[in-house]
Amino acid sequence: MSINRRDFLLRAGFGIGGAAVGGFLPGGGFIGAASAAELANPLAPKDPQFPAKAKQVIWLHQNGAPSTLDLFDYKPELVKLAGQEIPASFLKGIKTSTQGGVGKLFVSKKRTWKQHGESGAWFSELLPNLAQHADKLTFIKSSVTVGATHDISILKLNTGDVNPGRPSLGAWVNYALGSLNQDLPSYVVLYNGDREPTAGSVNWASGFLPAVYQGTAFRPGDSPILYLDRPELRSAAEQRSTLDLLKKLNGISADRRPTDSELRARLESYELADRMQRTAPEAVDLSGESEATKKLYGLDDPTSESYGKVLLRARRLVERGVRFIHVVSGWPDGLAETERRSWDAHSDLDGNHGVQARMVDKPIAGLLADLKARGLLDTTLVVWTSEFGRTSWGESGTGRDHNPWGYTQWLAGGGAKAGFTYGSTDDVGLQVANKDEAVDTYDLHATILQLLGLDHLKTTFLNNGRSERPTVVFGKVVKDLIA
């Protein structure tokens, strides 16, 4: 088949289309420097740009935005002023109100606090199991974001932008580092509850990166992967023959459309699905885990069982080389429709957080203990994160509104500085106390990439003639968070 000059340049990797398929290499080099193996297999493992402290990430998104004022951020002054109007000095610099307006300062009468570990980190009574791991955690108590609606802030949390279309952080990591296990997806999404998380797949999409780098969602329950078994009347040889024919036919179309990443991703997905039939059933099967391990993750408690299964599955996937595991919290199994809520507590914060905290507390503590015991915590970065925090004032008398101006997130393992707290909020926990210590989503992403051995400024991809990077045009590495 004859080709014209333009097609030749595209296929050789020197045209604009070739750059769109491969982009810039993670180290900043042009696609022409890529090995033949990398071009043939976009998920081939790639070396980091410099020595990495972490190899894998477990991203624990606490969906709905917990009140970190009720979990980690103890404020004696807020307790003292509870029930009063918030002093105007604490509102300085806040130009937009949240959806419920500004109310009176609020403190739950049930809340008790205690310091834990050598680090003296504060925890409320809601997280007794996680508190035992205080010295493993790296707190970021000066987190900030933009937007105060869930869809917008969740999108920014995962992709760095408030508009759909950009790749998620997991997709960037997948693109830059490739897969450690060619028989499983390199980027997996897990969640509990009976429906997909808010806004769905846009939060783990590949955006303008080739589609092969997007996340693969596993359903909750004992059968997380649909159609994993081969049809009963089809032999392995017959299936392989069918796939070979599909590969040949699709390959012809792919050769004619060298910039069609969706087609390339479909080709790879067929092959991955075939390999997964041999490896995935064992990877997601929890039946072989000991009773002690199941109890460690809270599988003996109906409230924590569903989330515990998700985190136990996450540990198994880490063991098998899955690069990025994106976990979204839902709600316990068996709840009535009216009780199926995320952490979004505009009212009845005590009831809501009582359930949500019990759902995640033991499983997350179990995950940290298990990773540590298996020698995996040093190279696995665990990130506890949310779209924003909650206000210091109350809403509906018993809840809290959305707060993008100051809240807590934390890291563990993977080269993060253990037993350390960075930044703080003001005396009532509303805004970051020192603006120079504010950690935006972009900064969090840049720091995570740094721990993975990637410079966020050099992890680039050419899209529509523009060199794009994970942190858009923002972001700094928070070096104080790194051991």
VOPAGU-2260 file (C-alpha; in pm, 1 decimal, decimal comma):
REM VOPAGU-2260
SITE   aa  ch    i         X         Y         Z
SITE  MET   A    0       0,0       0,0       0,0
SITE  SER   A    1     148,5     336,1    -101,7
SITE  ILE   A    2     143,4     628,2     138,8
SITE  ASN   A    3     194,8     996,6      86,9
SITE  ARG   A    4     459,7    1211,8     254,0
SITE  ARG   A    5     223,0    1332,4     526,9
SITE  ASP   A    6     124,1     977,3     624,8
SITE  PHE   A    7     489,7     877,1     628,0
SITE  LEU   A    8     575,8    1158,4     868,1
SITE  LEU   A    9     281,7    1073,8    1092,5
SITE  ARG   A   10     379,7     709,2    1113,4
SITE  ALA   A   11     745,2     792,9    1165,5
SITE  GLY   A   12     646,5    1003,5    1466,0
SITE  PHE   A   13     774,3    1338,4    1341,5
SITE  GLY   A   14     446,8    1501,1    1235,7
SITE  ILE   A   15     198,3    1685,3    1455,3
SITE  GLY   A   16     -22,1    1376,2    1459,7
SITE  GLY   A   17     267,2    1162,1    1572,0
SITE  ALA   A   18     332,2    1399,6    1856,1
SITE  ALA   A   19     -35,5    1384,3    1951,4
SITE  VAL   A   20     -18,9    1004,1    1976,5
SITE  GLY   A   21     295,5     992,0    2184,5
SITE  GLY   A   22     336,1    1345,1    2306,0
SITE  PHE   A   23     656,1    1436,5    2477,4
SITE  LEU   A   24     825,8    1166,4    2673,4
SITE  PRO   A   25     793,3    1195,1    3051,4
SITE  GLY   A   26    1150,8    1316,0    3076,1
SITE  GLY   A   27    1087,6    1599,5    2836,2
SITE  GLY   A   28    1235,4    1433,0    2526,3
SITE  PHE   A   29    1051,4    1429,1    2195,9
SITE  ILE   A   30     871,9    1118,7    2073,9
SITE  GLY   A   31    1152,2    1047,7    1827,7
SITE  ALA   A   32    1360,1     931,2    2126,1
SITE  ALA   A   33    1104,8     667,9    2229,7
SITE  SER   A   34    1198,3     303,8    2201,6
SITE  ALA   A   35    1017,7      78,5    1958,3
SITE  ALA   A   36     880,0    -117,8    2253,7
SITE  GLU   A   37     725,3     195,6    2406,2
SITE  LEU   A   38     561,5     289,9    2079,3
SITE  ALA   A   39     428,4     -62,0    2026,3
SITE  ASN   A   40     302,7     -90,5    2384,4
SITE  PRO   A   41     201,2     244,3    2541,5
SITE  LEU   A   42     163,8      75,1    2881,0
SITE  ALA   A   43     516,0     -64,6    2886,5
SITE  PRO   A   44     685,9      29,5    3214,8
SITE  LYS   A   45     891,6     348,6    3189,0
SITE  ASP   A   46    1167,0     476,1    3412,2
SITE  PRO   A   47    1093,0     779,7    3627,9
SITE  GLN   A   48    1279,6    1100,7    3551,8
SITE  PHE   A   49    1477,7    1073,6    3877,8
SITE  PRO   A   50    1491,2     824,7    4166,1
SITE  ALA   A   51    1139,5     773,2    4296,9
SITE  LYS   A   52    1035,1     729,0    4658,0
SITE  ALA   A   53     696,6     578,5    4562,3
SITE  LYS   A   54     602,5     334,7    4286,6
SITE  GLN   A   55     226,1     317,6    4335,4
SITE  VAL   A   56     -57,6     533,1    4467,9
SITE  ILE   A   57    -378,2     454,4    4657,3
SITE  TRP   A   58    -596,8     765,9    4626,8
SITE  LEU   A   59    -863,7     764,9    4900,3
SITE  HIS   A   60   -1124,8    1021,2    4798,9
SITE  GLN   A   61   -1365,3    1085,7    5085,8
SITE  ASN   A   62   -1662,6    1172,1    4868,7
SITE  GLY   A   63   -1894,8    1447,0    4989,1
SITE  ALA   A   64   -1631,4    1635,6    5191,9
SITE  PRO   A   65   -1596,7    1539,0    5558,2
SITE  SER   A   66   -1566,7    1804,5    5824,8
SITE  THR   A   67   -1199,3    1778,9    5911,8
SITE  LEU   A   68   -1284,9    2018,7    6196,2
SITE  ASP   A   69   -1459,9    1717,3    6347,0
SITE  LEU   A   70   -1185,4    1465,5    6264,7
SITE  PHE   A   71    -833,1    1613,5    6284,3
SITE  ASP   A   72    -839,0    1991,3    6333,1
SITE  TYR   A   73    -897,9    2062,3    6702,5
SITE  LYS   A   74    -978,5    2429,8    6767,4
SITE  PRO   A   75   -1021,2    2530,0    7135,1
SITE  GLU   A   76   -1118,4    2883,9    7027,7
SITE  LEU   A   77   -1401,6    2746,7    6816,6
SITE  VAL   A   78   -1525,4    2552,4    7118,0
SITE  LYS   A   79   -1509,5    2870,4    7325,1
SITE  LEU   A   80   -1699,6    3082,1    7068,7
SITE  ALA   A   81   -1955,9    2817,4    6966,8
SITE  GLY   A   82   -2306,7    2956,5    6927,0
SITE  GLN   A   83   -2184,8    3311,3    6859,3
SITE  GLU   A   84   -2170,3    3507,7    6536,6
SITE  ILE   A   85   -1834,9    3463,0    6367,6
SITE  PRO   A   86   -1609,3    3767,4    6425,4
SITE  ALA   A   87   -1563,5    3970,3    6107,5
SITE  SER   A   88   -1185,7    3928,8    6127,3
SITE  PHE   A   89   -1216,8    3560,1    6039,7
SITE  LEU   A   90   -1414,9    3641,1    5725,1
SITE  LYS   A   91   -1154,1    3878,6    5583,8
SITE  GLY   A   92   -1062,6    3782,7    5226,3
SITE  ILE   A   93   -1369,6    3564,3    5170,8
SITE  LYS   A   94   -1548,1    3729,1    4879,5
SITE  THR   A   95   -1814,9    3469,6    4807,2
SITE  SER   A   96   -2053,1    3301,1    5043,4
SITE  THR   A   97   -2128,0    2931,2    5036,1
SITE  GLN   A   98   -2474,7    2815,3    4941,0
SITE  GLY   A   99   -2615,7    2838,0    5293,9
SITE  GLY   A  100   -2477,8    3177,7    5388,8
SITE  VAL   A  101   -2284,6    3253,9    5706,8
SITE  GLY   A  102   -2431,0    3121,3    6030,7
SITE  LYS   A  103   -2326,6    3097,6    6393,8
SITE  LEU   A  104   -2013,4    2909,9    6494,5
SITE  PHE   A  105   -2091,5    2544,6    6555,4
SITE  VAL   A  106   -1939,1    2266,5    6765,5
SITE  SER   A  107   -2088,5    1923,9    6820,6
SITE  LYS   A  108   -2163,5    1852,4    7184,3
SITE  LYS   A  109   -2055,9    1492,0    7126,8
SITE  ARG   A  110   -1705,5    1575,0    7009,3
SITE  THR   A  111   -1407,6    1474,9    7225,8
SITE  TRP   A  112   -1041,4    1511,5    7135,5
SITE  LYS   A  113    -712,8    1342,7    7221,8
SITE  GLN   A  114    -352,8    1360,9    7104,7
SITE  HIS   A  115    -188,8    1045,0    6973,7
SITE  GLY   A  116     158,2     911,0    6903,0
SITE  GLU   A  117     492,4    1081,4    6945,8
SITE  SER   A  118     376,1    1340,9    6694,1
SITE  GLY   A  119      93,3    1446,2    6924,4
SITE  ALA   A  120    -152,4    1460,3    6635,3
SITE  TRP   A  121    -511,6    1542,7    6733,7
SITE  PHE   A  122    -794,8    1301,4    6653,2
SITE  SER   A  123   -1158,1    1309,9    6756,7
SITE  GLU   A  124   -1342,1    1009,9    6896,2
SITE  LEU   A  125   -1475,6     941,8    6544,9
SITE  LEU   A  126   -1147,9     782,3    6427,2
SITE  PRO   A  127   -1013,8     563,0    6711,2
SITE  ASN   A  128    -845,6     307,6    6483,7
SITE  LEU   A  129    -678,7     552,3    6247,1
SITE  ALA   A  130    -553,2     746,6    6550,4
SITE  GLN   A  131    -329,4     449,9    6634,0
SITE  HIS   A  132    -135,4     525,6    6314,9
SITE  ALA   A  133     -80,1     894,7    6389,7
SITE  ASP   A  134     295,7     866,6    6347,0
SITE  LYS   A  135     259,4     724,4    5995,0
SITE  LEU   A  136      63,7    1024,8    5869,3
SITE  THR   A  137     170,8    1349,3    5702,3
SITE  PHE   A  138    -102,0    1605,9    5765,5
SITE  ILE   A  139    -166,4    1895,6    5528,0
SITE  LYS   A  140    -376,1    2127,7    5742,4
SITE  SER   A  141    -357,7    2417,6    5498,2
SITE  SER   A  142    -539,1    2266,1    5200,6
SITE  VAL   A  143    -734,9    2499,3    4972,4
SITE  THR   A  144    -923,4    2471,7    4645,1
SITE  VAL   A  145   -1158,4    2674,5    4424,1
SITE  GLY   A  146   -1530,3    2632,7    4387,1
SITE  ALA   A  147   -1776,3    2528,8    4651,4
SITE  THR   A  148   -1995,9    2282,6    4461,6
SITE  HIS   A  149   -1922,3    1912,2    4462,1
SITE  ASP   A  150   -1909,9    1845,6    4087,6
SITE  ILE   A  151   -1673,3    2135,4    4020,3
SITE  SER   A  152   -1439,7    2074,4    4312,5
SITE  ILE   A  153   -1432,7    1696,0    4263,5
SITE  LEU   A  154   -1335,1    1750,6    3901,3
SITE  LYS   A  155   -1057,9    1988,0    4009,4
SITE  LEU   A  156    -942,0    1742,5    4274,0
SITE  ASN   A  157    -901,3    1464,6    4018,5
SITE  THR   A  158    -803,4    1649,5    3699,8
SITE  GLY   A  159    -673,9    1990,7    3809,4
SITE  ASP   A  160    -946,7    2179,9    3623,1
SITE  VAL   A  161   -1307,2    2279,6    3689,7
SITE  ASN   A  162   -1411,6    2194,8    3331,5
SITE  PRO   A  163   -1427,0    1842,6    3184,7
SITE  GLY   A  164   -1168,3    1744,1    2927,8
SITE  ARG   A  165    -839,7    1723,4    3112,7
SITE  PRO   A  166    -675,2    1394,8    3212,5
SITE  SER   A  167    -708,3    1273,6    3568,2
SITE  LEU   A  168    -397,0    1249,0    3782,6
SITE  GLY   A  169    -412,4     870,0    3754,4
SITE  ALA   A  170    -412,7     894,7    3374,8
SITE  TRP   A  171    -105,0    1119,7    3383,4
SITE  VAL   A  172      75,3     870,7    3608,0
SITE  ASN   A  173     -29,3     585,1    3379,8
SITE  TYR   A  174      99,3     775,4    3076,3
SITE  ALA   A  175     428,8     875,9    3236,4
SITE  LEU   A  176     523,5     550,4    3408,7
SITE  GLY   A  177     330,6     273,6    3235,2
SITE  SER   A  178     216,7     -51,1    3390,3
SITE  LEU   A  179     392,5    -281,7    3635,5
SITE  ASN   A  180     162,3    -570,8    3538,9
SITE  GLN   A  181      60,0    -616,4    3175,4
SITE  ASP   A  182    -218,9    -857,4    3275,7
SITE  LEU   A  183    -417,9    -607,3    3483,9
SITE  PRO   A  184    -529,5    -248,0    3422,9
SITE  SER   A  185    -262,2      -6,7    3540,9
SITE  TYR   A  186    -522,3     243,1    3667,4
SITE  VAL   A  187    -816,9      98,6    3860,9
SITE  VAL   A  188   -1115,0     274,4    4019,1
SITE  LEU   A  189   -1292,3     117,6    4318,5
SITE  TYR   A  190   -1596,6     235,8    4511,8
SITE  ASN   A  191   -1857,0     107,1    4755,9
SITE  GLY   A  192   -2228,0     180,3    4762,1
SITE  ASP   A  193   -2486,0      84,5    4504,4
SITE  ARG   A  194   -2420,0     347,3    4238,5
SITE  GLU   A  195   -2127,9     512,1    4061,1
SITE  PRO   A  196   -1960,6     812,2    4232,8
SITE  THR   A  197   -2057,7    1173,0    4162,9
SITE  ALA   A  198   -1998,0    1278,3    3798,4
SITE  GLY   A  199   -1868,9     929,9    3717,5
SITE  SER   A  200   -1600,5     846,9    3464,9
SITE  VAL   A  201   -1507,2    1207,2    3380,5
SITE  ASN   A  202   -1306,1    1194,8    3705,0
SITE  TRP   A  203   -1086,6     908,5    3587,6
SITE  ALA   A  204   -1086,8     984,4    3215,9
SITE  SER   A  205    -776,4    1025,6    2999,1
SITE  GLY   A  206    -888,1    1362,9    2859,3
SITE  PHE   A  207    -663,2    1459,2    2569,3
SITE  LEU   A  208    -417,8    1179,3    2650,2
SITE  PRO   A  209    -461,8     859,2    2446,2
SITE  ALA   A  210    -763,0     667,0    2574,3
SITE  VAL   A  211    -550,2     369,0    2679,6
SITE  TYR   A  212    -445,0     564,5    2991,0
SITE  GLN   A  213    -794,6     610,7    3138,9
SITE  GLY   A  214    -905,3     439,3    3459,0
SITE  THR   A  215   -1092,2     108,3    3463,1
SITE  ALA   A  216   -1380,4     103,8    3712,0
SITE  PHE   A  217   -1445,0    -214,4    3912,1
SITE  ARG   A  218   -1795,0    -253,3    4053,9
SITE  PRO   A  219   -1859,4    -310,0    4426,1
SITE  GLY   A  220   -1939,2    -658,3    4548,1
SITE  ASP   A  221   -1800,9   -1005,7    4492,7
SITE  SER   A  222   -1801,0    -978,0    4108,7
SITE  PRO   A  223   -1634,0    -644,3    4035,9
SITE  ILE   A  224   -1558,5    -719,7    3670,0
SITE  LEU   A  225   -1844,6    -797,3    3434,6
SITE  TYR   A  226   -1815,9   -1077,7    3176,8
SITE  LEU   A  227   -1483,0   -1195,2    3312,7
SITE  ASP   A  228   -1556,2   -1561,2    3241,4
SITE  ARG   A  229   -1520,2   -1699,7    2891,4
SITE  PRO   A  230   -1851,3   -1818,6    2741,3
SITE  GLU   A  231   -1912,1   -2179,4    2839,0
SITE  LEU   A  232   -1920,1   -2318,9    2484,3
SITE  ARG   A  233   -1613,6   -2129,5    2358,0
SITE  SER   A  234   -1267,9   -2277,8    2397,0
SITE  ALA   A  235    -957,2   -2075,3    2468,3
SITE  ALA   A  236    -825,8   -2153,8    2119,5
SITE  GLU   A  237   -1147,7   -2030,4    1956,8
SITE  GLN   A  238   -1139,2   -1708,5    2156,2
SITE  ARG   A  239    -773,1   -1652,2    2067,9
SITE  SER   A  240    -851,3   -1706,6    1700,3
SITE  THR   A  241   -1137,3   -1453,9    1717,1
SITE  LEU   A  242    -916,2   -1198,2    1889,4
SITE  ASP   A  243    -640,1   -1246,4    1633,6
SITE  LEU   A  244    -887,5   -1177,6    1353,1
SITE  LEU   A  245   -1022,0    -868,1    1533,9
SITE  LYS   A  246    -668,9    -750,7    1593,4
SITE  LYS   A  247    -582,0    -790,1    1226,3
SITE  LEU   A  248    -894,1    -609,0    1101,9
SITE  ASN   A  249    -872,7    -330,5    1359,9
SITE  GLY   A  250    -501,5    -302,7    1294,6
SITE  ILE   A  251    -571,1    -221,8     930,5
SITE  SER   A  252    -804,8      58,1    1038,5
SITE  ALA   A  253    -556,6     176,8    1300,2
SITE  ASP   A  254    -279,4     199,0    1041,8
SITE  ARG   A  255    -503,1     423,5     832,2
SITE  ARG   A  256    -581,3     642,5    1134,2
SITE  PRO   A  257    -254,4     677,1    1327,0
SITE  THR   A  258    -390,8     952,5    1553,0
SITE  ASP   A  259    -707,5     767,2    1658,6
SITE  SER   A  260    -628,1     685,1    2021,3
SITE  GLU   A  261    -977,0     543,2    2084,7
SITE  LEU   A  262    -916,7     270,9    1827,2
SITE  ARG   A  263    -571,8     194,9    1968,2
SITE  ALA   A  264    -722,6     175,5    2316,3
SITE  ARG   A  265    -991,8     -63,6    2193,1
SITE  LEU   A  266    -729,0    -291,0    2044,4
SITE  GLU   A  267    -537,8    -292,9    2370,3
SITE  SER   A  268    -856,4    -345,7    2574,3
SITE  TYR   A  269    -940,4    -665,2    2381,9
SITE  GLU   A  270    -596,2    -805,3    2450,2
SITE  LEU   A  271    -602,6    -695,0    2814,1
SITE  ALA   A  272    -946,2    -851,0    2861,6
SITE  ASP   A  273    -812,0   -1181,1    2730,5
SITE  ARG   A  274    -518,3   -1171,0    2972,0
SITE  MET   A  275    -742,8   -1062,3    3259,3
SITE  GLN   A  276    -954,0   -1376,5    3224,9
SITE  ARG   A  277    -649,5   -1564,7    3347,7
SITE  THR   A  278    -527,1   -1326,0    3617,0
SITE  ALA   A  279    -806,0   -1097,0    3738,8
SITE  PRO   A  280   -1030,3   -1356,1    3909,1
SITE  GLU   A  281    -754,2   -1436,3    4154,9
SITE  ALA   A  282    -658,6   -1070,0    4199,6
SITE  VAL   A  283   -1005,4    -960,9    4312,6
SITE  ASP   A  284   -1103,4   -1276,6    4502,4
SITE  LEU   A  285   -1097,2   -1216,0    4877,6
SITE  SER   A  286   -1195,9   -1568,4    4980,6
SITE  GLY   A  287    -835,8   -1677,4    5031,2
SITE  GLU   A  288    -760,3   -1399,9    5279,8
SITE  SER   A  289    -729,0   -1507,8    5642,3
SITE  GLU   A  290   -1003,2   -1433,2    5890,7
SITE  ALA   A  291    -757,1   -1216,6    6083,3
SITE  THR   A  292    -692,9   -1005,3    5772,2
SITE  LYS   A  293   -1063,8    -970,1    5699,3
SITE  LYS   A  294   -1120,7    -856,2    6056,2
SITE  LEU   A  295    -830,2    -611,8    6026,8
SITE  TYR   A  296   -1016,2    -441,6    5740,2
SITE  GLY   A  297   -1349,4    -436,9    5924,8
SITE  LEU   A  298   -1523,6    -709,6    5726,3
SITE  ASP   A  299   -1678,0    -832,9    6052,5
SITE  ASP   A  300   -1881,5    -511,7    6090,3
SITE  PRO   A  301   -2175,7    -445,1    5852,8
SITE  THR   A  302   -2101,5     -71,3    5857,5
SITE  SER   A  303   -1739,1    -105,8    5746,3
SITE  GLU   A  304   -1765,8    -430,0    5548,7
SITE  SER   A  305   -1824,0    -287,7    5200,2
SITE  TYR   A  306   -1550,3     -24,3    5226,4
SITE  GLY   A  307   -1320,8    -278,2    5390,9
SITE  LYS   A  308   -1360,6    -512,2    5095,1
SITE  VAL   A  309   -1269,7    -227,8    4859,6
SITE  LEU   A  310    -950,3    -147,6    5052,8
SITE  LEU   A  311    -853,3    -512,6    5089,1
SITE  ARG   A  312    -894,5    -542,7    4712,8
SITE  ALA   A  313    -678,8    -231,1    4674,1
SITE  ARG   A  314    -399,0    -396,0    4873,9
SITE  ARG   A  315    -420,8    -706,2    4654,7
SITE  LEU   A  316    -397,3    -489,0    4343,0
SITE  VAL   A  317     -93,6    -307,8    4483,6
SITE  GLU   A  318      73,6    -644,0    4541,7
SITE  ARG   A  319       9,9    -728,2    4176,9
SITE  GLY   A  320     158,5    -409,0    4040,9
SITE  VAL   A  321    -141,1    -187,3    3969,0
SITE  ARG   A  322      10,1     159,3    3945,6
SITE  PHE   A  323    -275,0     390,4    4054,5
SITE  ILE   A  324    -578,9     281,3    4257,3
SITE  HIS   A  325    -850,3     545,4    4284,4
SITE  VAL   A  326   -1089,2     465,6    4572,2
SITE  VAL   A  327   -1410,3     665,5    4617,8
SITE  SER   A  328   -1604,2     627,1    4941,4
SITE  GLY   A  329   -1977,2     559,8    4920,4
SITE  TRP   A  330   -2196,6     425,0    5200,8
SITE  PRO   A  331   -2249,4      94,1    5381,2
SITE  ASP   A  332   -2454,4    -181,3    5223,7
SITE  GLY   A  333   -2809,1    -237,4    5339,3
SITE  LEU   A  334   -2907,8     124,1    5404,1
SITE  ALA   A  335   -3251,1     252,3    5309,3
SITE  GLU   A  336   -3263,5     488,0    5010,0
SITE  THR   A  337   -3304,9     790,8    5238,1
SITE  GLU   A  338   -2993,4     691,8    5435,7
SITE  ARG   A  339   -2757,6     649,5    5139,0
SITE  ARG   A  340   -2547,6     960,2    5181,8
SITE  SER   A  341   -2185,3    1056,7    5134,5
SITE  TRP   A  342   -1991,7    1273,3    5384,4
SITE  ASP   A  343   -2202,3    1573,8    5272,5
SITE  ALA   A  344   -2344,8    1675,0    5612,0
SITE  HIS   A  345   -2544,3    1996,6    5574,1
SITE  SER   A  346   -2759,3    1866,0    5858,5
SITE  ASP   A  347   -2728,5    1591,6    6120,5
SITE  LEU   A  348   -2349,5    1597,8    6109,3
SITE  ASP   A  349   -2326,2    1371,5    6411,4
SITE  GLY   A  350   -2545,3    1106,0    6253,7
SITE  ASN   A  351   -2384,2    1134,6    5911,0
SITE  HIS   A  352   -2023,5    1141,9    6028,6
SITE  GLY   A  353   -2092,3     872,4    6284,7
SITE  VAL   A  354   -2180,3     631,3    6003,8
SITE  GLN   A  355   -1920,9     751,6    5752,1
SITE  ALA   A  356   -1635,8     753,3    6004,0
SITE  ARG   A  357   -1721,8     405,7    6126,5
SITE  MET   A  358   -1735,5     291,5    5763,2
SITE  VAL   A  359   -1381,3     410,3    5678,4
SITE  ASP   A  360   -1192,8     419,2    6010,5
SITE  LYS   A  361   -1108,6      53,3    6061,4
SITE  PRO   A  362   -1054,2     -28,1    5691,3
SITE  ILE   A  363    -808,4     260,0    5640,4
SITE  ALA   A  364    -623,3     175,9    5960,7
SITE  GLY   A  365    -618,0    -186,7    5847,9
SITE  LEU   A  366    -481,2     -88,6    5507,1
SITE  LEU   A  367    -193,8     109,1    5662,7
SITE  ALA   A  368    -108,9    -173,9    5902,9
SITE  ASP   A  369    -128,4    -436,7    5629,2
SITE  LEU   A  370      85,2    -242,2    5382,4
SITE  LYS   A  371     342,0    -183,9    5656,7
SITE  ALA   A  372     349,2    -550,6    5758,6
SITE  ARG   A  373     397,5    -663,4    5398,0
SITE  GLY   A  374     676,6    -416,1    5327,6
SITE  LEU   A  375     463,3    -221,2    5080,3
SITE  LEU   A  376     406,9     106,8    5262,8
SITE  ASP   A  377     753,1     242,6    5183,7
SITE  THR   A  378     680,4     234,1    4810,3
SITE  THR   A  379     303,4     288,2    4815,6
SITE  LEU   A  380     176,9     643,2    4867,2
SITE  VAL   A  381    -162,8     655,5    5039,3
SITE  VAL   A  382    -347,3     986,5    4989,2
SITE  TRP   A  383    -653,0    1077,4    5201,9
SITE  THR   A  384    -826,1    1359,8    5021,8
SITE  SER   A  385   -1153,2    1539,8    4958,9
SITE  GLU   A  386   -1303,2    1799,5    4728,0
SITE  PHE   A  387   -1310,2    2061,3    5009,1
SITE  GLY   A  388   -1378,1    2087,6    5382,1
SITE  ARG   A  389   -1667,5    2217,5    5594,3
SITE  THR   A  390   -1733,1    2558,3    5747,4
SITE  SER   A  391   -1677,8    2660,6    6107,7
SITE  TRP   A  392   -2035,4    2784,8    6125,0
SITE  GLY   A  393   -2339,1    2564,0    6136,7
SITE  GLU   A  394   -2611,4    2502,7    5883,0
SITE  SER   A  395   -2965,0    2389,6    5967,6
SITE  GLY   A  396   -2852,0    2394,8    6327,9
SITE  THR   A  397   -2680,9    2055,5    6307,1
SITE  GLY   A  398   -2455,3    2052,9    5998,2
SITE  ARG   A  399   -2183,6    2244,0    5816,8
SITE  ASP   A  400   -2158,4    2409,6    5474,4
SITE  HIS   A  401   -1883,3    2376,2    5211,5
SITE  ASN   A  402   -1539,7    2522,5    5282,1
SITE  PRO   A  403   -1271,2    2562,9    5010,0
SITE  TRP   A  404   -1060,2    2808,0    5219,6
SITE  GLY   A  405    -892,8    2576,4    5468,3
SITE  TYR   A  406    -917,2    2204,1    5548,2
SITE  THR   A  407    -708,4    1893,9    5617,1
SITE  GLN   A  408    -578,2    1617,3    5392,6
SITE  TRP   A  409    -303,7    1365,2    5462,9
SITE  LEU   A  410     -44,4    1136,6    5306,4
SITE  ALA   A  411     115,1     815,4    5432,8
SITE  GLY   A  412     403,1     601,5    5310,6
SITE  GLY   A  413     570,6     642,3    4974,0
SITE  GLY   A  414     837,9     884,9    5090,4
SITE  ALA   A  415     609,2    1128,1    5273,6
SITE  LYS   A  416     743,1    1273,1    5600,4
SITE  ALA   A  417     575,8    1059,2    5865,8
SITE  GLY   A  418     446,1    1206,3    6191,9
SITE  PHE   A  419     452,3    1557,1    6049,2
SITE  THR   A  420     198,9    1838,9    6017,1
SITE  TYR   A  421     228,6    2109,5    5753,7
SITE  GLY   A  422      36,5    2435,8    5780,3
SITE  SER   A  423    -268,8    2522,3    5985,8
SITE  THR   A  424    -603,5    2696,6    5973,9
SITE  ASP   A  425    -703,1    3000,9    6177,1
SITE  ASP   A  426    -832,2    2978,5    6534,5
SITE  VAL   A  427   -1182,6    2877,2    6423,3
SITE  GLY   A  428   -1069,6    2645,5    6142,7
SITE  LEU   A  429   -1213,4    2847,2    5854,6
SITE  GLN   A  430    -919,3    2976,5    5649,9
SITE  VAL   A  431    -552,6    2888,1    5609,1
SITE  ALA   A  432    -361,5    3082,5    5874,6
SITE  ASN   A  433     -53,1    3151,8    5661,5
SITE  LYS   A  434    -133,7    3201,9    5293,0
SITE  ASP   A  435     227,0    3114,5    5203,0
SITE  GLU   A  436     157,9    2763,2    5332,7
SITE  ALA   A  437    -163,1    2710,6    5134,5
SITE  VAL   A  438    -161,4    2380,4    4943,7
SITE  ASP   A  439    -387,4    2386,3    4639,8
SITE  THR   A  440    -485,9    2080,8    4438,4
SITE  TYR   A  441    -212,0    2170,2    4188,9
SITE  ASP   A  442      48,7    2163,8    4467,3
SITE  LEU   A  443     -79,3    1830,1    4594,7
SITE  HIS   A  444     -56,5    1682,3    4242,7
SITE  ALA   A  445     292,8    1825,2    4189,2
SITE  THR   A  446     411,7    1676,0    4520,1
SITE  ILE   A  447     264,1    1333,4    4444,8
SITE  LEU   A  448     432,0    1332,0    4104,3
SITE  GLN   A  449     761,3    1432,2    4269,2
SITE  LEU   A  450     737,1    1133,6    4504,9
SITE  LEU   A  451     682,3     912,2    4197,3
SITE  GLY   A  452    1000,9    1045,6    4039,7
SITE  LEU   A  453     829,6    1286,5    3800,7
SITE  ASP   A  454     879,1    1658,8    3757,2
SITE  HIS   A  455     533,8    1806,9    3700,8
SITE  LEU   A  456     690,9    2072,2    3476,4
SITE  LYS   A  457     849,0    1810,8    3248,9
SITE  THR   A  458     569,3    1554,7    3240,6
SITE  THR   A  459     420,4    1690,7    2921,3
SITE  PHE   A  460     202,1    1602,9    2624,7
SITE  LEU   A  461     149,8    1795,4    2303,5
SITE  ASN   A  462    -219,6    1869,3    2252,6
SITE  ASN   A  463    -343,0    2094,5    1971,4
SITE  GLY   A  464       2,7    2244,2    1937,0
SITE  ARG   A  465      34,2    2322,9    2308,1
SITE  SER   A  466     257,1    2142,5    2555,3
SITE  GLU   A  467      24,9    2040,1    2839,8
SITE  ARG   A  468     122,8    1922,8    3186,9
SITE  PRO   A  469     -69,5    1777,1    3484,3
SITE  THR   A  470     -75,8    2099,2    3685,0
SITE  VAL   A  471    -193,0    2319,7    3393,8
SITE  VAL   A  472      10,4    2640,1    3451,9
SITE  PHE   A  473      15,6    2625,6    3832,3
SITE  GLY   A  474     155,1    2410,9    4110,3
SITE  LYS   A  475     461,9    2379,0    4327,7
SITE  VAL   A  476     621,1    2084,3    4502,4
SITE  VAL   A  477     573,2    2112,8    4879,2
SITE  LYS   A  478     919,5    1991,5    4971,8
SITE  ASP   A  479     845,8    1998,3    5345,2
SITE  LEU   A  480     608,7    1704,5    5294,6
SITE  ILE   A  481     884,7    1481,5    5156,2
SITE  ALA   A  482    1107,0    1274,1    5385,7
